[in-house]
Amino acid sequence: MTEKIARIAGIGSYLPERVMTNEEMARLVDTSDEWIRERTGIRQRHMAADNESTSDLAEKAARKALENAGIAPSDVDLIIVATTTPDNTFPATATMVQARLGAHHGAAFDVQAVCSGFIYALSIADNFIARGQARNALVIGAETMSRILDWTDRTTCVLFGDGAGAMVLTGEERADSGKDQGLLQSYIRSDGRYKDLLYVDGGPSTTQTVGHLRMKGNQVFRHAITNIAESMTTIADRAGVTIEEIDWFVPHQANQRILEGVSKKLAIPTHKVISTVADHGNTSAASVPMAFDRASQDGRIKRGDLVLMEALGGGFTWGASLARF
């Protein structure tokens, strides 16, 4: 059996209407617009409405991606939702999205790798398509991070926001020219020794509560620069390309200082790095597809461009995906 390549057929994203500016944040905790911008590059974040859940955000992003791809929900046979803020402990948020879309066949499940979740989900969907186990896959990153924040902790609550992004992948025969459009390489890693640097202090089997996000920011920053840079150079080497040959870099939108640190370490021109963190903060698994969607909609990322996506999240988990769009 000839393995197929997973082509990116469509992209979509969704941000909740409610916007919280840094000035509004400063009325909740001891902080300021200047303090937040200087340390993170963030100027605002979007917050889900009281009646909006992660599945609501995921569905809206998914519908936009399907429309962009020109693919009906009935043609989707795999749905993966990357989220660390599911609607319920079970069933999977992906099954809720599946029901709402009317894709009543195939498989749907969630992936939990925090901010790296979308990269993990892309890798899984790519393997399903390559093995012929799925024809069209809908990969979604969706989060309501506002629901797990400690709103008295200024070191974490200023960083995060809510949102969703989605990609439609479709299996196609590989091109004889060697210029395949689709996912070319995936690289995922984890190291559980660093759990205590970024985690949530609750869970069903420990505290029987949801818990709040906790982070040791300075240590996370150092690991992020090292691990992200390593994943980027590794995936480029495996694909037989240089960092210089890559047209666009779509990083997890965690913190502008991390984006700049990785760019400096690998000598990547800043104009090649897609940055949207100022407009929505850290949206965890949603941030990579949201940034990709923004850059494709505004005409920066074009068909045929070589694009590298990467992320690091709690666990630690990290990884990268290289695609020709």
N, C-alpha and C positions, 0 to 999 in steps of 0.2 A: 504494500500500500504506500502510495506517495504521500508524504506529509504535506499538509497545506499550511499556508502562511495566514496569520490573522491580520487582516487589513482593517485599519481604523476607518469605518464607514461613516460615522457621525459622532458629533459631540454636542453636549448641552449642559447648562448649569442653571442653578437657581439660588438666589439670595432672598431671605425674608425681607419684608418691607420695613420692619422696625430697625432703625439705625441708632446706635449709641455712640456719640462722639466722645472724644477724650475729655472735653469740658464737662459733659454729663457724668462721666466716670469719676471725675475729680470731686463731684458732690457726694459720691458714695464712699470713697476711700481717700486716704492721705496721699494724693498724687497730683499731677498737673499735666497739661497737654505737652509742655516742654519736656518733662521727665519721661513721659511715655515715648514721644517721638525720638528723643535722643538715644534711648536704649533699645528701642524696637523698630522704629520706622512706622509704627501704626498710628493712624489718625482717627479711625472709627472701626466699628464692627457691627455686624447685623445680628439681631436676636429673633429667634422664633417667637411667634405669638403664643399666647397661653394655650390656644386650641390647635397649635401646629406641633406635630411630632416628627421624628426622624423619617418615618415612612412617607409623610406628606412631602417633605423636601425632596426625598429620593424620587418619588413619583413624578414631581414636576420637572426635575432635571432629566429623568428618563424619557419623558414624553418629548422634550425638546431634542434630545439626542436621536430618538427614533425618527422624528420629523426631519431632522437634518440628514439622516442616513437614507430616508425614503423607504424605511422598512416598517412593516406592520407588526404590532405586538404578537400576532399569531405566528409570525415567522421566527420569533425568538425562542430558542430551546435551552438557554442557560442564562440565569440571572444571578449575579454575585453582588452583594452589598457589603462594602467595607465600612464598618462602623464600630466605634467603641461606646456609642450611646444608643443602643437599640430601643425600640418601643417597649419591649418586654424581655424578660430573661429568655423566654421562648414563647411562641415560635419565632423563627428567624424573621427579621424585618424584610428580607428578600422575598419571603413567601407572601407577605402582605402586599408588596409592590406587584408581585406576579398576579395576585388576585385582582387588584385594581386595574391593571393593564389589560386583563383578559387573556393573558398568556397561559392558558390552562393545560400546559403540557411541559415536558422537559423537567429540568431541575432548578431549584432556587435555594440558596443558602448564604449565610453571612461569613465574613472573614474578620477576625479581630487581630490586627497588628498595629493598632493605634494610628499614628500619623503615617506609617508605612503601609497601611492597609490597602490603599489603592494599587500600589506597586505590587504587593503580594497577590491581589486579586487579578491584576493583568497577567501575571505569570501563570496563575492557575487556569484562567480562561484560554490563554495561548496554548497551553498543553492539551486542554480539552479539544480545541479546534485542530491542532496538529495531528492528534490521534484519531480524528474523525468522530469524536464523541459529541461534538456540538457543531452546528452549522453557523448560527448567529448567536453571539453572546452579548448580553447587556451587563456592563461592569459599572458599578455606581460607588462613589464615595459620598457618604452623607452623615452629617453630625449635628447634634444639638448640644454642643459643648457647654453652653450656658447653664445647662441643667446639673452639671457636676462641679461647678465652680464654688469656691468659698469666697463670697463677696466681701469678706473682711480682709482678705489676703491680697495686697496690692501687687505682689510679685507674680501672681498667676492670673487674677481675674482681668487684668488689663490686656492680656495677651490673646484671648480666645474669642471666637465668634461661631455663628451657626451658618450652615450652607450645604449645598450638594452639587456634585458634578457627575456626569455620566459619559461613557463611551460605548458605542456599538462596534463590536468586532465581527467581521464576517470572514469565513474561510474561503480562500482562493488558491488556485494552482500557482506554484512558484513560476516566476518568469525565467525564460532561458537567458535573458540578458544579464542576469545577476543583479538587476536594479529592482528588487522586490519592494513593493509598497506594503508596509505592515510592521509587526513587531519582529525585530531582528535578533535581539538578545535580551535576556532577563537575568537578574542577579539579585538574590535575596539572602539576608543573613540575620542572625540574632545572637545575643549574648545575655543570658538571664542573670549573670553576676551583677549587673548594674540596675536591677529592678528598683532599688530604693532611691535612685536619683530622679525617677519620673514615674509616678504611679497614682492610683486612686486608693484611698484608705478605707475602702469598704467592698463588700461583695456578698452574694447569697450564702456561701458556705463559711464565711468568716465572721462578719458582723451582722448579716441579714439586713444590710442597708446598702444604698447605692454608693455612699461615700463622696468625698471631695478630692479633686485633683491636687497633688502635692509635687513640688519640683525643687531640685537644687540647681538653679539656673546656670551658675558659673561652670559647674562640672558637666552639665548637659551640653553647654556651648562647646567646650573643648572636645568632647567625644563626637559631637555633630560634625565639626570641621574635619576631624581625622577620618571618621567612618564614611562620611559622604564622599569625600575626595577619593578614598580608596575604592568605593563602589563605582565611581565614575571612570576612573582610570582602568579598573578591571574590565568593565563592560566594553570600553572602547578597544582594549587589547583583544578581547575575545572576538569582537566584530571585525578586527583588522583595520580600524580607522584610528586616526589621531584625534585628540581633543580639538585641535585646530580645524579639522574637517567637519566637525559637527556644527550645524547651522544655528540651532537654538537649544537652550538649556531651560527646562521647566522644573524648577525645584519645588519641594514642599515649602509653602509660605509660612514659615515659623517665625522668623525674625529677620529684619533687613540686615542686621549685623552678621548673621550666619551666612546669608546669601553673599554678602560682600567678602566674608572671610574665605569661603570656598572658592570664589572667583579669583581672589588674590593668590591663594595657594596654588591654583592650577593655571594662573595667568590667562583667565578667560576675560575677554572684553566685556564690560558691563552692558553694552548695548545688545549682547547676545543672550542675556539672562532675563527671563520673563519674571517681573516682580509685580504682584498685585496685593501684597500683604498690607499696604497702607490703607486699602479700601475695605478690608474685611477681617483683618487679623488672622490668627492661626485657626483654621477650620479643620485641622487634623486630616483625616482621610479624604476630605472633600477638596483640599486645596490644590492638588496637582491637576485634576481634571478641570477645575474652575479656572485656573490660570491658563491651561491649554486652550480652553474654550474662548477666553477673552482674547488671547493672542491670535487665534484663527479667525475670530469674528472681525477683529480690527485690521486684518490683512498682513500681519507680521509673519505668522507661520502659514506657509503656502504648501500646496500639494507638491510632493517631491522633496521637501526639505527633510533633513536628517535631524531628529529631535531626541534629546536625552532627558528623561524624567528621573527624578531621584527624591528620596525621603529618608528621614530617621525619626523613629518614635519610641515610646516607652517600651521597655522590655529588656535591654534595648533591641529594637528591630531596625533594620535599614536595608536599602536596596536601590536598584536602578533598572530602568527599562529603556532600550534604544529602539526607535521606530523611524521608518521612513514614511512620512505622512502623505 
